[in-house]
Amino acid sequence: MVSDAERYAWGTVFLSLIVFAVPWFLWGDARVIAGLPVWLWWHVGWMGLASIAFWLFSRRAWGLWIEGTP
């Protein structure tokens, strides 16, 4: 069972994943690293971070906000 503090923490994690999924602060940035634009590297890193977050969620709090409390 997940505590209320952990419930809010997961909500914060998912909200931050949504908010920073689009790198609005990199719009118009033409820098290139290793042949790819910086914004594309942002997406590569972000997808890695999102994968880790979802994996942790599936191990720790699967069913949160779906299953009723006993």
Predicted model as a PDB file, atoms N, CA, C, CB and O in Angstrom, pLDDT in the B-factor column:
MODEL        1                                                                  
ATOM      1  N   MET A   1       0.837  -1.177   0.000  1.00 63.00           N  
ATOM      2  CA  MET A   1       0.000   0.000   0.000  1.00 63.00           C  
ATOM      3  C   MET A   1       0.885   1.245   0.000  1.00 63.00           C  
ATOM      4  CB  MET A   1      -0.954  -0.004   1.215  1.00 63.00           C  
ATOM      5  O   MET A   1       1.926   1.277   0.656  1.00 63.00           O  
ATOM      6  N   VAL A   2       0.470   2.246  -0.727  1.00 69.00           N  
ATOM      7  CA  VAL A   2       1.248   3.461  -0.900  1.00 69.00           C  
ATOM      8  C   VAL A   2       0.743   4.530   0.057  1.00 69.00           C  
ATOM      9  CB  VAL A   2       1.178   3.956  -2.358  1.00 69.00           C  
ATOM     10  O   VAL A   2      -0.464   4.729   0.193  1.00 69.00           O  
ATOM     11  N   SER A   3       1.672   5.220   0.723  1.00 81.00           N  
ATOM     12  CA  SER A   3       1.297   6.278   1.651  1.00 81.00           C  
ATOM     13  C   SER A   3       0.875   7.538   0.889  1.00 81.00           C  
ATOM     14  CB  SER A   3       2.463   6.592   2.604  1.00 81.00           C  
ATOM     15  O   SER A   3       1.110   7.657  -0.313  1.00 81.00           O  
ATOM     16  N   ASP A   4       0.254   8.466   1.602  1.00 82.00           N  
ATOM     17  CA  ASP A   4      -0.157   9.716   0.968  1.00 82.00           C  
ATOM     18  C   ASP A   4       1.042  10.524   0.479  1.00 82.00           C  
ATOM     19  CB  ASP A   4      -0.981  10.550   1.939  1.00 82.00           C  
ATOM     20  O   ASP A   4       0.976  11.156  -0.575  1.00 82.00           O  
ATOM     21  N   ALA A   5       2.140  10.505   1.242  1.00 87.00           N  
ATOM     22  CA  ALA A   5       3.340  11.238   0.824  1.00 87.00           C  
ATOM     23  C   ALA A   5       3.885  10.675  -0.490  1.00 87.00           C  
ATOM     24  CB  ALA A   5       4.426  11.172   1.924  1.00 87.00           C  
ATOM     25  O   ALA A   5       4.281  11.425  -1.382  1.00 87.00           O  
ATOM     26  N   GLU A   6       3.898   9.350  -0.595  1.00 87.00           N  
ATOM     27  CA  GLU A   6       4.385   8.739  -1.834  1.00 87.00           C  
ATOM     28  C   GLU A   6       3.423   8.995  -2.984  1.00 87.00           C  
ATOM     29  CB  GLU A   6       4.587   7.232  -1.646  1.00 87.00           C  
ATOM     30  O   GLU A   6       3.848   9.147  -4.129  1.00 87.00           O  
ATOM     31  N   ARG A   7       2.151   9.043  -2.692  1.00 87.00           N  
ATOM     32  CA  ARG A   7       1.141   9.351  -3.713  1.00 87.00           C  
ATOM     33  C   ARG A   7       1.410  10.732  -4.314  1.00 87.00           C  
ATOM     34  CB  ARG A   7      -0.292   9.292  -3.108  1.00 87.00           C  
ATOM     35  O   ARG A   7       1.386  10.895  -5.534  1.00 87.00           O  
ATOM     36  N   TYR A   8       1.666  11.727  -3.458  1.00 91.00           N  
ATOM     37  CA  TYR A   8       1.967  13.078  -3.937  1.00 91.00           C  
ATOM     38  C   TYR A   8       3.317  13.129  -4.655  1.00 91.00           C  
ATOM     39  CB  TYR A   8       1.960  14.069  -2.767  1.00 91.00           C  
ATOM     40  O   TYR A   8       3.482  13.873  -5.622  1.00 91.00           O  
ATOM     41  N   ALA A   9       4.271  12.342  -4.184  1.00 92.00           N  
ATOM     42  CA  ALA A   9       5.583  12.304  -4.837  1.00 92.00           C  
ATOM     43  C   ALA A   9       5.467  11.770  -6.260  1.00 92.00           C  
ATOM     44  CB  ALA A   9       6.563  11.439  -4.028  1.00 92.00           C  
ATOM     45  O   ALA A   9       6.060  12.326  -7.184  1.00 92.00           O  
ATOM     46  N   TRP A  10       4.702  10.688  -6.440  1.00 91.00           N  
ATOM     47  CA  TRP A  10       4.521  10.153  -7.792  1.00 91.00           C  
ATOM     48  C   TRP A  10       3.778  11.142  -8.673  1.00 91.00           C  
ATOM     49  CB  TRP A  10       3.767   8.822  -7.748  1.00 91.00           C  
ATOM     50  O   TRP A  10       4.075  11.265  -9.862  1.00 91.00           O  
ATOM     51  N   GLY A  11       2.824  11.838  -8.104  1.00 91.00           N  
ATOM     52  CA  GLY A  11       2.122  12.878  -8.869  1.00 91.00           C  
ATOM     53  C   GLY A  11       3.079  13.955  -9.341  1.00 91.00           C  
ATOM     54  O   GLY A  11       2.984  14.424 -10.474  1.00 91.00           O  
ATOM     55  N   THR A  12       4.004  14.349  -8.471  1.00 95.00           N  
ATOM     56  CA  THR A  12       4.999  15.355  -8.825  1.00 95.00           C  
ATOM     57  C   THR A  12       5.945  14.836  -9.906  1.00 95.00           C  
ATOM     58  CB  THR A  12       5.795  15.775  -7.586  1.00 95.00           C  
ATOM     59  O   THR A  12       6.299  15.571 -10.828  1.00 95.00           O  
ATOM     60  N   VAL A  13       6.349  13.585  -9.797  1.00 95.00           N  
ATOM     61  CA  VAL A  13       7.230  12.987 -10.810  1.00 95.00           C  
ATOM     62  C   VAL A  13       6.547  12.997 -12.168  1.00 95.00           C  
ATOM     63  CB  VAL A  13       7.620  11.542 -10.418  1.00 95.00           C  
ATOM     64  O   VAL A  13       7.147  13.401 -13.164  1.00 95.00           O  
ATOM     65  N   PHE A  14       5.295  12.554 -12.215  1.00 93.00           N  
ATOM     66  CA  PHE A  14       4.598  12.495 -13.502  1.00 93.00           C  
ATOM     67  C   PHE A  14       4.316  13.881 -14.061  1.00 93.00           C  
ATOM     68  CB  PHE A  14       3.296  11.729 -13.358  1.00 93.00           C  
ATOM     69  O   PHE A  14       4.380  14.081 -15.274  1.00 93.00           O  
ATOM     70  N   LEU A  15       4.008  14.832 -13.201  1.00 95.00           N  
ATOM     71  CA  LEU A  15       3.788  16.196 -13.665  1.00 95.00           C  
ATOM     72  C   LEU A  15       5.066  16.777 -14.262  1.00 95.00           C  
ATOM     73  CB  LEU A  15       3.290  17.078 -12.514  1.00 95.00           C  
ATOM     74  O   LEU A  15       5.020  17.440 -15.297  1.00 95.00           O  
ATOM     75  N   SER A  16       6.204  16.533 -13.618  1.00 94.00           N  
ATOM     76  CA  SER A  16       7.468  17.042 -14.156  1.00 94.00           C  
ATOM     77  C   SER A  16       7.828  16.344 -15.472  1.00 94.00           C  
ATOM     78  CB  SER A  16       8.601  16.851 -13.129  1.00 94.00           C  
ATOM     79  O   SER A  16       8.390  16.974 -16.368  1.00 94.00           O  
ATOM     80  N   LEU A  17       7.512  15.059 -15.598  1.00 94.00           N  
ATOM     81  CA  LEU A  17       7.752  14.361 -16.866  1.00 94.00           C  
ATOM     82  C   LEU A  17       6.943  14.981 -17.996  1.00 94.00           C  
ATOM     83  CB  LEU A  17       7.408  12.874 -16.732  1.00 94.00           C  
ATOM     84  O   LEU A  17       7.415  15.070 -19.129  1.00 94.00           O  
ATOM     85  N   ILE A  18       5.737  15.405 -17.690  1.00 94.00           N  
ATOM     86  CA  ILE A  18       4.879  16.024 -18.702  1.00 94.00           C  
ATOM     87  C   ILE A  18       5.367  17.429 -19.041  1.00 94.00           C  
ATOM     88  CB  ILE A  18       3.422  16.073 -18.215  1.00 94.00           C  
ATOM     89  O   ILE A  18       5.474  17.788 -20.213  1.00 94.00           O  
ATOM     90  N   VAL A  19       5.662  18.222 -18.011  1.00 93.00           N  
ATOM     91  CA  VAL A  19       6.044  19.620 -18.223  1.00 93.00           C  
ATOM     92  C   VAL A  19       7.345  19.744 -19.012  1.00 93.00           C  
ATOM     93  CB  VAL A  19       6.185  20.331 -16.885  1.00 93.00           C  
ATOM     94  O   VAL A  19       7.444  20.578 -19.911  1.00 93.00           O  
ATOM     95  N   PHE A  20       8.337  18.928 -18.686  1.00 91.00           N  
ATOM     96  CA  PHE A  20       9.634  19.061 -19.334  1.00 91.00           C  
ATOM     97  C   PHE A  20       9.812  18.139 -20.530  1.00 91.00           C  
ATOM     98  CB  PHE A  20      10.716  18.797 -18.345  1.00 91.00           C  
ATOM     99  O   PHE A  20      10.924  18.024 -21.044  1.00 91.00           O  
ATOM    100  N   ALA A  21       8.765  17.487 -20.984  1.00 91.00           N  
ATOM    101  CA  ALA A  21       8.870  16.620 -22.162  1.00 91.00           C  
ATOM    102  C   ALA A  21       9.178  17.429 -23.417  1.00 91.00           C  
ATOM    103  CB  ALA A  21       7.573  15.825 -22.357  1.00 91.00           C  
ATOM    104  O   ALA A  21       9.887  16.959 -24.307  1.00 91.00           O  
ATOM    105  N   VAL A  22       8.645  18.643 -23.486  1.00 90.00           N  
ATOM    106  CA  VAL A  22       8.932  19.528 -24.613  1.00 90.00           C  
ATOM    107  C   VAL A  22       9.978  20.534 -24.153  1.00 90.00           C  
ATOM    108  CB  VAL A  22       7.633  20.250 -25.130  1.00 90.00           C  
ATOM    109  O   VAL A  22       9.711  21.311 -23.237  1.00 90.00           O  
ATOM    110  N   PRO A  23      11.153  20.543 -24.759  1.00 90.00           N  
ATOM    111  CA  PRO A  23      12.214  21.446 -24.308  1.00 90.00           C  
ATOM    112  C   PRO A  23      12.004  22.875 -24.822  1.00 90.00           C  
ATOM    113  CB  PRO A  23      13.575  20.924 -24.769  1.00 90.00           C  
ATOM    114  O   PRO A  23      12.729  23.341 -25.701  1.00 90.00           O  
ATOM    115  N   TRP A  24      11.013  23.554 -24.267  1.00 88.00           N  
ATOM    116  CA  TRP A  24      10.678  24.909 -24.703  1.00 88.00           C  
ATOM    117  C   TRP A  24      11.839  25.870 -24.521  1.00 88.00           C  
ATOM    118  CB  TRP A  24       9.473  25.419 -23.946  1.00 88.00           C  
ATOM    119  O   TRP A  24      11.938  26.856 -25.251  1.00 88.00           O  
ATOM    120  N   PHE A  25      12.718  25.604 -23.563  1.00 87.00           N  
ATOM    121  CA  PHE A  25      13.858  26.474 -23.318  1.00 87.00           C  
ATOM    122  C   PHE A  25      14.961  26.284 -24.368  1.00 87.00           C  
ATOM    123  CB  PHE A  25      14.413  26.216 -21.927  1.00 87.00           C  
ATOM    124  O   PHE A  25      15.921  27.053 -24.394  1.00 87.00           O  
ATOM    125  N   LEU A  26      14.834  25.276 -25.225  1.00 86.00           N  
ATOM    126  CA  LEU A  26      15.806  25.049 -26.295  1.00 86.00           C  
ATOM    127  C   LEU A  26      15.289  25.481 -27.668  1.00 86.00           C  
ATOM    128  CB  LEU A  26      16.187  23.588 -26.336  1.00 86.00           C  
ATOM    129  O   LEU A  26      15.969  25.281 -28.674  1.00 86.00           O  
ATOM    130  N   TRP A  27      14.098  26.067 -27.716  1.00 87.00           N  
ATOM    131  CA  TRP A  27      13.552  26.509 -28.996  1.00 87.00           C  
ATOM    132  C   TRP A  27      14.456  27.585 -29.586  1.00 87.00           C  
ATOM    133  CB  TRP A  27      12.102  27.039 -28.830  1.00 87.00           C  
ATOM    134  O   TRP A  27      14.831  28.535 -28.899  1.00 87.00           O  
ATOM    135  N   GLY A  28      14.791  27.436 -30.822  1.00 88.00           N  
ATOM    136  CA  GLY A  28      15.633  28.404 -31.506  1.00 88.00           C  
ATOM    137  C   GLY A  28      17.120  28.193 -31.271  1.00 88.00           C  
ATOM    138  O   GLY A  28      17.936  28.958 -31.784  1.00 88.00           O  
ATOM    139  N   ASP A  29      17.484  27.186 -30.518  1.00 86.00           N  
ATOM    140  CA  ASP A  29      18.888  26.900 -30.242  1.00 86.00           C  
ATOM    141  C   ASP A  29      19.443  26.037 -31.374  1.00 86.00           C  
ATOM    142  CB  ASP A  29      19.058  26.189 -28.860  1.00 86.00           C  
ATOM    143  O   ASP A  29      18.942  24.943 -31.633  1.00 86.00           O  
ATOM    144  N   ALA A  30      20.463  26.529 -32.032  1.00 89.00           N  
ATOM    145  CA  ALA A  30      21.010  25.830 -33.199  1.00 89.00           C  
ATOM    146  C   ALA A  30      22.285  25.054 -32.877  1.00 89.00           C  
ATOM    147  CB  ALA A  30      21.290  26.822 -34.307  1.00 89.00           C  
ATOM    148  O   ALA A  30      22.975  24.605 -33.793  1.00 89.00           O  
ATOM    149  N   ARG A  31      22.609  24.889 -31.606  1.00 93.00           N  
ATOM    150  CA  ARG A  31      23.835  24.162 -31.249  1.00 93.00           C  
ATOM    151  C   ARG A  31      23.729  22.684 -31.643  1.00 93.00           C  
ATOM    152  CB  ARG A  31      24.115  24.289 -29.732  1.00 93.00           C  
ATOM    153  O   ARG A  31      22.658  22.079 -31.610  1.00 93.00           O  
ATOM    154  N   VAL A  32      24.877  22.140 -32.012  1.00 94.00           N  
ATOM    155  CA  VAL A  32      24.955  20.742 -32.432  1.00 94.00           C  
ATOM    156  C   VAL A  32      26.048  20.056 -31.615  1.00 94.00           C  
ATOM    157  CB  VAL A  32      25.242  20.624 -33.972  1.00 94.00           C  
ATOM    158  O   VAL A  32      27.148  20.586 -31.463  1.00 94.00           O  
ATOM    159  N   ILE A  33      25.733  18.874 -31.093  1.00 93.00           N  
ATOM    160  CA  ILE A  33      26.704  18.069 -30.357  1.00 93.00           C  
ATOM    161  C   ILE A  33      26.735  16.686 -30.997  1.00 93.00           C  
ATOM    162  CB  ILE A  33      26.345  17.985 -28.826  1.00 93.00           C  
ATOM    163  O   ILE A  33      25.700  16.033 -31.130  1.00 93.00           O  
ATOM    164  N   ALA A  34      27.911  16.250 -31.386  1.00 94.00           N  
ATOM    165  CA  ALA A  34      28.106  14.935 -32.017  1.00 94.00           C  
ATOM    166  C   ALA A  34      27.191  14.745 -33.226  1.00 94.00           C  
ATOM    167  CB  ALA A  34      27.856  13.817 -30.999  1.00 94.00           C  
ATOM    168  O   ALA A  34      26.688  13.649 -33.470  1.00 94.00           O  
ATOM    169  N   GLY A  35      26.984  15.816 -33.969  1.00 92.00           N  
ATOM    170  CA  GLY A  35      26.212  15.725 -35.200  1.00 92.00           C  
ATOM    171  C   GLY A  35      24.708  15.814 -35.038  1.00 92.00           C  
ATOM    172  O   GLY A  35      23.985  15.768 -36.034  1.00 92.00           O  
ATOM    173  N   LEU A  36      24.211  15.939 -33.811  1.00 92.00           N  
ATOM    174  CA  LEU A  36      22.772  16.044 -33.574  1.00 92.00           C  
ATOM    175  C   LEU A  36      22.457  17.329 -32.815  1.00 92.00           C  
ATOM    176  CB  LEU A  36      22.255  14.816 -32.791  1.00 92.00           C  
ATOM    177  O   LEU A  36      23.266  17.777 -32.002  1.00 92.00           O  
ATOM    178  N   PRO A  37      21.300  17.925 -33.068  1.00 93.00           N  
ATOM    179  CA  PRO A  37      20.937  19.143 -32.344  1.00 93.00           C  
ATOM    180  C   PRO A  37      20.762  18.863 -30.844  1.00 93.00           C  
ATOM    181  CB  PRO A  37      19.642  19.743 -32.928  1.00 93.00           C  
ATOM    182  O   PRO A  37      20.428  17.750 -30.439  1.00 93.00           O  
ATOM    183  N   VAL A  38      20.996  19.891 -30.044  1.00 93.00           N  
ATOM    184  CA  VAL A  38      20.914  19.750 -28.591  1.00 93.00           C  
ATOM    185  C   VAL A  38      19.522  19.296 -28.167  1.00 93.00           C  
ATOM    186  CB  VAL A  38      21.272  21.072 -27.903  1.00 93.00           C  
ATOM    187  O   VAL A  38      19.384  18.482 -27.254  1.00 93.00           O  
ATOM    188  N   TRP A  39      18.483  19.824 -28.830  1.00 91.00           N  
ATOM    189  CA  TRP A  39      17.123  19.454 -28.432  1.00 91.00           C  
ATOM    190  C   TRP A  39      16.866  17.967 -28.630  1.00 91.00           C  
ATOM    191  CB  TRP A  39      16.101  20.265 -29.223  1.00 91.00           C  
ATOM    192  O   TRP A  39      16.080  17.368 -27.896  1.00 91.00           O  
ATOM    193  N   LEU A  40      17.532  17.363 -29.626  1.00 92.00           N  
ATOM    194  CA  LEU A  40      17.358  15.928 -29.839  1.00 92.00           C  
ATOM    195  C   LEU A  40      18.046  15.137 -28.731  1.00 92.00           C  
ATOM    196  CB  LEU A  40      17.912  15.514 -31.215  1.00 92.00           C  
ATOM    197  O   LEU A  40      17.526  14.114 -28.285  1.00 92.00           O  
ATOM    198  N   TRP A  41      19.214  15.605 -28.284  1.00 93.00           N  
ATOM    199  CA  TRP A  41      19.873  14.970 -27.143  1.00 93.00           C  
ATOM    200  C   TRP A  41      19.009  15.091 -25.898  1.00 93.00           C  
ATOM    201  CB  TRP A  41      21.256  15.597 -26.895  1.00 93.00           C  
ATOM    202  O   TRP A  41      18.976  14.177 -25.075  1.00 93.00           O  
ATOM    203  N   TRP A  42      18.309  16.210 -25.753  1.00 93.00           N  
ATOM    204  CA  TRP A  42      17.387  16.383 -24.628  1.00 93.00           C  
ATOM    205  C   TRP A  42      16.353  15.257 -24.647  1.00 93.00           C  
ATOM    206  CB  TRP A  42      16.686  17.777 -24.689  1.00 93.00           C  
ATOM    207  O   TRP A  42      16.085  14.649 -23.610  1.00 93.00           O  
ATOM    208  N   HIS A  43      15.772  14.975 -25.810  1.00 93.00           N  
ATOM    209  CA  HIS A  43      14.760  13.930 -25.918  1.00 93.00           C  
ATOM    210  C   HIS A  43      15.334  12.551 -25.627  1.00 93.00           C  
ATOM    211  CB  HIS A  43      14.140  13.946 -27.299  1.00 93.00           C  
ATOM    212  O   HIS A  43      14.671  11.724 -25.000  1.00 93.00           O  
ATOM    213  N   VAL A  44      16.546  12.296 -26.071  1.00 94.00           N  
ATOM    214  CA  VAL A  44      17.183  11.005 -25.795  1.00 94.00           C  
ATOM    215  C   VAL A  44      17.341  10.820 -24.283  1.00 94.00           C  
ATOM    216  CB  VAL A  44      18.566  10.908 -26.505  1.00 94.00           C  
ATOM    217  O   VAL A  44      16.980   9.778 -23.736  1.00 94.00           O  
ATOM    218  N   GLY A  45      17.877  11.827 -23.627  1.00 94.00           N  
ATOM    219  CA  GLY A  45      18.038  11.755 -22.180  1.00 94.00           C  
ATOM    220  C   GLY A  45      16.717  11.699 -21.446  1.00 94.00           C  
ATOM    221  O   GLY A  45      16.574  10.979 -20.458  1.00 94.00           O  
ATOM    222  N   TRP A  46      15.747  12.464 -21.931  1.00 94.00           N  
ATOM    223  CA  TRP A  46      14.439  12.504 -21.272  1.00 94.00           C  
ATOM    224  C   TRP A  46      13.726  11.158 -21.383  1.00 94.00           C  
ATOM    225  CB  TRP A  46      13.567  13.612 -21.881  1.00 94.00           C  
ATOM    226  O   TRP A  46      13.085  10.720 -20.428  1.00 94.00           O  
ATOM    227  N   MET A  47      13.829  10.509 -22.515  1.00 95.00           N  
ATOM    228  CA  MET A  47      13.211   9.195 -22.667  1.00 95.00           C  
ATOM    229  C   MET A  47      13.870   8.164 -21.759  1.00 95.00           C  
ATOM    230  CB  MET A  47      13.290   8.737 -24.120  1.00 95.00           C  
ATOM    231  O   MET A  47      13.197   7.276 -21.236  1.00 95.00           O  
ATOM    232  N   GLY A  48      15.186   8.279 -21.569  1.00 96.00           N  
ATOM    233  CA  GLY A  48      15.866   7.405 -20.616  1.00 96.00           C  
ATOM    234  C   GLY A  48      15.366   7.638 -19.199  1.00 96.00           C  
ATOM    235  O   GLY A  48      15.096   6.686 -18.467  1.00 96.00           O  
ATOM    236  N   LEU A  49      15.242   8.907 -18.810  1.00 95.00           N  
ATOM    237  CA  LEU A  49      14.737   9.253 -17.486  1.00 95.00           C  
ATOM    238  C   LEU A  49      13.287   8.801 -17.304  1.00 95.00           C  
ATOM    239  CB  LEU A  49      14.849  10.760 -17.257  1.00 95.00           C  
ATOM    240  O   LEU A  49      12.928   8.277 -16.249  1.00 95.00           O  
ATOM    241  N   ALA A  50      12.467   9.000 -18.314  1.00 96.00           N  
ATOM    242  CA  ALA A  50      11.071   8.572 -18.243  1.00 96.00           C  
ATOM    243  C   ALA A  50      10.970   7.047 -18.136  1.00 96.00           C  
ATOM    244  CB  ALA A  50      10.295   9.071 -19.475  1.00 96.00           C  
ATOM    245  O   ALA A  50      10.111   6.533 -17.420  1.00 96.00           O  
ATOM    246  N   SER A  51      11.834   6.331 -18.837  1.00 96.00           N  
ATOM    247  CA  SER A  51      11.828   4.869 -18.762  1.00 96.00           C  
ATOM    248  C   SER A  51      12.159   4.385 -17.352  1.00 96.00           C  
ATOM    249  CB  SER A  51      12.826   4.281 -19.764  1.00 96.00           C  
ATOM    250  O   SER A  51      11.532   3.457 -16.839  1.00 96.00           O  
ATOM    251  N   ILE A  52      13.142   5.020 -16.740  1.00 96.00           N  
ATOM    252  CA  ILE A  52      13.506   4.654 -15.366  1.00 96.00           C  
ATOM    253  C   ILE A  52      12.368   4.971 -14.406  1.00 96.00           C  
ATOM    254  CB  ILE A  52      14.786   5.389 -14.929  1.00 96.00           C  
ATOM    255  O   ILE A  52      12.055   4.174 -13.522  1.00 96.00           O  
ATOM    256  N   ALA A  53      11.743   6.145 -14.581  1.00 95.00           N  
ATOM    257  CA  ALA A  53      10.626   6.531 -13.706  1.00 95.00           C  
ATOM    258  C   ALA A  53       9.462   5.554 -13.834  1.00 95.00           C  
ATOM    259  CB  ALA A  53      10.152   7.955 -14.038  1.00 95.00           C  
ATOM    260  O   ALA A  53       8.884   5.152 -12.824  1.00 95.00           O  
ATOM    261  N   PHE A  54       9.113   5.172 -15.047  1.00 94.00           N  
ATOM    262  CA  PHE A  54       8.007   4.229 -15.233  1.00 94.00           C  
ATOM    263  C   PHE A  54       8.345   2.837 -14.716  1.00 94.00           C  
ATOM    264  CB  PHE A  54       7.632   4.149 -16.701  1.00 94.00           C  
ATOM    265  O   PHE A  54       7.477   2.141 -14.191  1.00 94.00           O  
ATOM    266  N   TRP A  55       9.593   2.432 -14.862  1.00 95.00           N  
ATOM    267  CA  TRP A  55      10.003   1.138 -14.327  1.00 95.00           C  
ATOM    268  C   TRP A  55       9.880   1.136 -12.805  1.00 95.00           C  
ATOM    269  CB  TRP A  55      11.452   0.805 -14.754  1.00 95.00           C  
ATOM    270  O   TRP A  55       9.355   0.189 -12.220  1.00 95.00           O  
ATOM    271  N   LEU A  56      10.373   2.216 -12.159  1.00 93.00           N  
ATOM    272  CA  LEU A  56      10.249   2.320 -10.701  1.00 93.00           C  
ATOM    273  C   LEU A  56       8.786   2.351 -10.267  1.00 93.00           C  
ATOM    274  CB  LEU A  56      10.969   3.574 -10.195  1.00 93.00           C  
ATOM    275  O   LEU A  56       8.414   1.736  -9.268  1.00 93.00           O  
ATOM    276  N   PHE A  57       7.972   3.062 -11.013  1.00 91.00           N  
ATOM    277  CA  PHE A  57       6.546   3.125 -10.690  1.00 91.00           C  
ATOM    278  C   PHE A  57       5.903   1.741 -10.792  1.00 91.00           C  
ATOM    279  CB  PHE A  57       5.828   4.115 -11.625  1.00 91.00           C  
ATOM    280  O   PHE A  57       5.090   1.366  -9.947  1.00 91.00           O  
ATOM    281  N   SER A  58       6.266   0.994 -11.818  1.00 90.00           N  
ATOM    282  CA  SER A  58       5.673  -0.340 -11.980  1.00 90.00           C  
ATOM    283  C   SER A  58       6.084  -1.288 -10.865  1.00 90.00           C  
ATOM    284  CB  SER A  58       6.070  -0.931 -13.324  1.00 90.00           C  
ATOM    285  O   SER A  58       5.325  -2.190 -10.512  1.00 90.00           O  
ATOM    286  N   ARG A  59       7.270  -1.099 -10.307  1.00 90.00           N  
ATOM    287  CA  ARG A  59       7.748  -1.948  -9.212  1.00 90.00           C  
ATOM    288  C   ARG A  59       7.204  -1.508  -7.853  1.00 90.00           C  
ATOM    289  CB  ARG A  59       9.266  -1.943  -9.178  1.00 90.00           C  
ATOM    290  O   ARG A  59       6.978  -2.341  -6.976  1.00 90.00           O  
ATOM    291  N   ARG A  60       6.996  -0.218  -7.678  1.00 84.00           N  
ATOM    292  CA  ARG A  60       6.689   0.328  -6.353  1.00 84.00           C  
ATOM    293  C   ARG A  60       5.209   0.641  -6.150  1.00 84.00           C  
ATOM    294  CB  ARG A  60       7.492   1.577  -6.125  1.00 84.00           C  
ATOM    295  O   ARG A  60       4.664   0.348  -5.086  1.00 84.00           O  
ATOM    296  N   ALA A  61       4.553   1.226  -7.141  1.00 83.00           N  
ATOM    297  CA  ALA A  61       3.220   1.780  -6.897  1.00 83.00           C  
ATOM    298  C   ALA A  61       2.217   1.461  -8.003  1.00 83.00           C  
ATOM    299  CB  ALA A  61       3.317   3.268  -6.731  1.00 83.00           C  
ATOM    300  O   ALA A  61       1.317   2.253  -8.279  1.00 83.00           O  
ATOM    301  N   TRP A  62       2.376   0.316  -8.624  1.00 81.00           N  
ATOM    302  CA  TRP A  62       1.454  -0.049  -9.704  1.00 81.00           C  
ATOM    303  C   TRP A  62       0.032  -0.125  -9.163  1.00 81.00           C  
ATOM    304  CB  TRP A  62       1.863  -1.401 -10.350  1.00 81.00           C  
ATOM    305  O   TRP A  62      -0.198  -0.732  -8.117  1.00 81.00           O  
ATOM    306  N   GLY A  63      -0.904   0.470  -9.846  1.00 76.00           N  
ATOM    307  CA  GLY A  63      -2.310   0.485  -9.435  1.00 76.00           C  
ATOM    308  C   GLY A  63      -2.685   1.733  -8.647  1.00 76.00           C  
ATOM    309  O   GLY A  63      -3.836   1.885  -8.237  1.00 76.00           O  
ATOM    310  N   LEU A  64      -1.731   2.622  -8.434  1.00 77.00           N  
ATOM    311  CA  LEU A  64      -1.991   3.866  -7.723  1.00 77.00           C  
ATOM    312  C   LEU A  64      -3.000   4.688  -8.494  1.00 77.00           C  
ATOM    313  CB  LEU A  64      -0.693   4.663  -7.508  1.00 77.00           C  
ATOM    314  O   LEU A  64      -2.890   4.827  -9.713  1.00 77.00           O  
ATOM    315  N   TRP A  65      -3.973   5.229  -7.805  1.00 71.00           N  
ATOM    316  CA  TRP A  65      -5.086   6.027  -8.341  1.00 71.00           C  
ATOM    317  C   TRP A  65      -6.075   5.194  -9.152  1.00 71.00           C  
ATOM    318  CB  TRP A  65      -4.547   7.149  -9.207  1.00 71.00           C  
ATOM    319  O   TRP A  65      -6.999   5.755  -9.739  1.00 71.00           O  
ATOM    320  N   ILE A  66      -5.908   3.873  -9.204  1.00 72.00           N  
ATOM    321  CA  ILE A  66      -6.832   3.024  -9.931  1.00 72.00           C  
ATOM    322  C   ILE A  66      -7.556   2.093  -8.963  1.00 72.00           C  
ATOM    323  CB  ILE A  66      -6.093   2.217 -11.011  1.00 72.00           C  
ATOM    324  O   ILE A  66      -8.785   2.011  -8.963  1.00 72.00           O  
ATOM    325  N   GLU A  67      -6.786   1.401  -8.150  1.00 65.00           N  
ATOM    326  CA  GLU A  67      -7.368   0.466  -7.205  1.00 65.00           C  
ATOM    327  C   GLU A  67      -7.910   1.206  -6.000  1.00 65.00           C  
ATOM    328  CB  GLU A  67      -6.343  -0.575  -6.773  1.00 65.00           C  
ATOM    329  O   GLU A  67      -7.322   2.190  -5.552  1.00 65.00           O  
ATOM    330  N   GLY A  68      -9.018   0.740  -5.482  1.00 63.00           N  
ATOM    331  CA  GLY A  68      -9.605   1.356  -4.301  1.00 63.00           C  
ATOM    332  C   GLY A  68      -8.810   1.040  -3.042  1.00 63.00           C  
ATOM    333  O   GLY A  68      -8.050   0.072  -3.009  1.00 63.00           O  
ATOM    334  N   THR A  69      -8.982   1.846  -2.021  1.00 57.00           N  
ATOM    335  CA  THR A  69      -8.300   1.583  -0.747  1.00 57.00           C  
ATOM    336  C   THR A  69      -9.091   0.536   0.020  1.00 57.00           C  
ATOM    337  CB  THR A  69      -8.144   2.891   0.099  1.00 57.00           C  
ATOM    338  O   THR A  69     -10.321   0.559  -0.007  1.00 57.00           O  
ATOM    339  N   PRO A  70      -8.421  -0.374   0.699  1.00 55.00           N  
ATOM    340  CA  PRO A  70      -9.123  -1.452   1.425  1.00 55.00           C  
ATOM    341  C   PRO A  70      -9.847  -0.945   2.662  1.00 55.00           C  
ATOM    342  CB  PRO A  70      -8.138  -2.538   1.831  1.00 55.00           C  
ATOM    343  O   PRO A  70     -10.478  -1.727   3.373  1.00 55.00           O  
TER     344      PRO A  70                                                      
ENDMDL                                                                          
END                                                                             
